[in-house]
Amino acid sequence: MNKQIPTICVIILILLYLPANGQSLRDIQEMKDRYNEVLKQSEISKPVPENIPTELPAPEILKAPVNRQQESRYYGYDFFTGRENVTFFDNLPAPAHYILGPGDELIISLWGETQLRSTHVINRSGTIYVDKVGLLNLTGKSLESGEQYLKKQFERVYSTLKGKNPASFMDLSLGSLKAINVHFVGEVVNPGIHAVHPFSNVLTGLMQVGGIDTTGSLRSIQRKRDSNTSELDLYSFLMNGDLSEDIKLKDGDIVHIPIRRTHITISGSVHRPMIYEGKQGETIADLISYSGGGTRFAGNQIELKRTIPVDIRVSDDSANEMFYIEYTTSHNVTIQDGDEIRLMPLKHVEKSIEIIGQVKNPGKYYFSDSLSLIEALRLAGGIEDHHYLKTMYEKGKIIRRTEHSDYTITVPFNIENITRRNALPVYLQNLDQIIIHRNPLYDEPETITIKGEVLLPGTYALDKDNITLENLIIMSGGLTSRGFRDGININRNSKIVIWEDNRVTLFPGDTVLVPRKPGTILVTGEVMIGGYIEYVRGFSMKHYIEMAGGYTEDANTDEIMVIYPNGEVKEPGWFFDPAIKEGCVINVKQQEKVAPLDKTELLKEIASITASLATIFFVIQSSGG
């Protein structure tokens, strides 16, 4: 190119000079033709300019600071965020309708009788130069039509490509791809001209430039090409995955994101409470469907808060209106900008009955209008169990609320009557309470347990109202030869029962333990050598204390306890000591220790009291004077 600059300059000077020297118009035209020919030759021979991209730039997604908290309130905008790792690969197969243009790398392959492979980059003029074939113009041609065009041009040089049965074959493929320049304007995160992947559509193009700002519309995305405008509603894709409105981008296209004109807030018992964008003519039902519809806890009432447009508003003090409509008729109410729609939850309605008493599963059960008494008792269990039925008292009752009185009413029933095969059903009402009492004549048998030195230890059922200790001993076969009658222990609710006579009455659940004869008594407390001492009939309490070595210095001889084997406790009297029986425990208590008298402290107290009395006397005397 640099070598041809002088030639071009000379030609320009000649063109400027000739008219001044009276040359004809024909001569001037010949000079212009010559000039154009030189320019054409320079275009053929020059290399591809460095500023024309020969490869698609490394994929990059532009990012801008995004208010995530605000974005999360608006539906759909987070689709474009968090895309740092998305890559648009350049090795995807090119579509047949792909339009070739400057910067595309073409790979031409011939195989068969003729072998050839060459690579060419389309220059700014839309042409490539192939040896022996010449300068080929691919401007405006698709990949498919471009291949057909090249084949015809190559057939002029390579005759083996011709005919129905050619000996050589040709293929055209793309190498590195050019980027296309697209204008992104309006409410986009990064407005401006951006180089995007050549296979991009409107959606992927927006992803590459950072997405749409929350002030922009998702439902009226515009692609402008020449004088034509196409629109894309992104909701159809986000809601249903429908890309039937897919709009491909071409070099020079304009993607315009207009301001969103509606802000509809959906809240309450919906699956996706957010702020949505509505279109003209859409209804409240449409917007609720965008939020995923009502949950299973949704009711039929919708609360609609609407702002009166400023042009028809009487006063700002009455700018808002509140309506309540039914969900089933919400398809008849069109939306307005600023609407706040709340799908109300189900109102709590208690529909239950309660079964109390002698059934297998007492508790609350769901009430239905056709629920009968026998069906409810079947739900609670026991009414169809022949043996369990005997534990139910034959007369039951239904406690029923009434709106005419502060008190409930009682509806009695007979279990035998309602369980008959042809019995008429007794229907329940909501919040009824069914009470079944236990049959007192069919209680589980009450038992008493006896252990230890009896011939037949075990558990015995009470077959009459009053069972005495003597009765139980007889029922268990009597004591063994080692049984210690005076030491029998009766345990009731983890406590010892003290008894004196074998005719003591036993209670259900009592446990009776018959120990072996110990043959000893136990002396403890303030004695010299405490421990077990052989029992000798007739020995007194003092005799056993002497056998234990007598009292210690700290012994309180007035505080002695004798504990008998049956739990009874006695203390010595003024004249007689308790009789000692086999198995007794003699316990001598310790004297309470008294601190020695401090004479100094005593004198201080006496002096203080004397001084106080003197003062009082002086005051009295002064008053009297």
Buried (B, 14 or more C-beta within 10 A) or exposed (E): EEEBEEEBEEBEEBBEEBEEEEBEEEEEEEBEEEBEEBEEEBBEEEEBEEEEBBBBEEBEBBBEEBEEEEBEBBBBBEBBBEBEEEEBEBEEEBEEEBBBBBBBBBBBBBEEEBEBEEEBBBBEEBBBEBEEBEEBEBEEBBBBBBBEBBBEBBBEEBBBBBEEEBEBBBEBEBBBBBBBBBBBBBBBBBBEEBBBBBBBBBBBBBBBBBBBBBEBBBBBBBBBBEEEEBBBBBBBBBBEEEEEBEBBBBBEBBBBBBEBEBBBBBBBBBEEBBBBBBBEEBBBBBBBBBBBBBEEEBBBBBBBBBBBEEEEEEEEEEBEEEEEBEBEEBBEBEBBBBBBBBBBBBEEEEEEBBBBBBBEEBEEBEBEEEBBBBBBBEBBBBBEEEEBBEBBBEEBBBBBEEEEEEEBEEBEBEBEEBEEEEBEEBEBBBBBBBBBBEBEEEEEEEEBBBBBBBEEBEEBEBEEEEBBBEBBBEBBEEBBEEBBBEBBBBBBEEEEBEBEEEEBEBEEEBBBBBBEBBEBBBBBBBBEEBEEBEBEEEBEBBEBBBBBEEBBEEBBEEBBBBBBBBBBEBEBEEEEBBEBBBBBBBBBBEBEEEEEEEEEEEEEEEEEEEEEEEEEEEEEEEEEE
